[in-house]
Amino acid sequence: MSGINEQLLEEVREVNLAYLVLAQHMIRADKAQAMYRLGVSEEVATVVDQLTPSQLMKIAGANQLICRFRFDDDVVWNLLVSHSKTKAAGTGAVAGLHANIVMAGQIADVG
């Protein structure tokens, strides 16, 4: 059982590092868009932008995920799931747009 737990912790660390590197790249390319897509405030974006490689590695080594699902709302999940089911029927674009609007409102509440 310990081997499985250690493997999971290693995978968490890998996800953390990939997320931090991606977030930093996005922020440096277009801060405003990155803040929207990552769902973070300007202060958080500034901190992530300024992290050194050694700081990235240290933070990535945490035993828990540093990223999370931004949408904890059943409505958003249902819209996203229905988007994939209804894409072929031609109504998926509306559901996807509605999901984006709901998520954008959640970001505005955080910021």
C-alpha positions, 0 to 999 in steps of 0.5 A: 500500500505504501508503494501506491501512496508514494506513486500518487504523491509523486504524480501530485508533485509532477502535476504541481510542477506542470501546472506552475510552469504552465501558469508562469508561461501563460502569465508571462505571455498575456497576464490578463488572459492568464488571470481569467483562464487560471482563475487567479487574482492579479496578486497571485499572478504576480507572485507566480510570475516572479517565482524562481526555478528553485521556488517552483520545485519547492512549491511543486513538492507539496503533498497536495495539489496546488491547483483545484477545479475552479467550478464547484457548482453542479450547474457548470458541471452539467453544462460542460457534460451536456456540451459534449453530449449535445455537440453533435446535435448542434446545441453544445455551443450554447451550453458551452457559452453558458458555462463560460459565462457562469465561470466568468462570474465566479472569477469576478466574485473571487477577484 
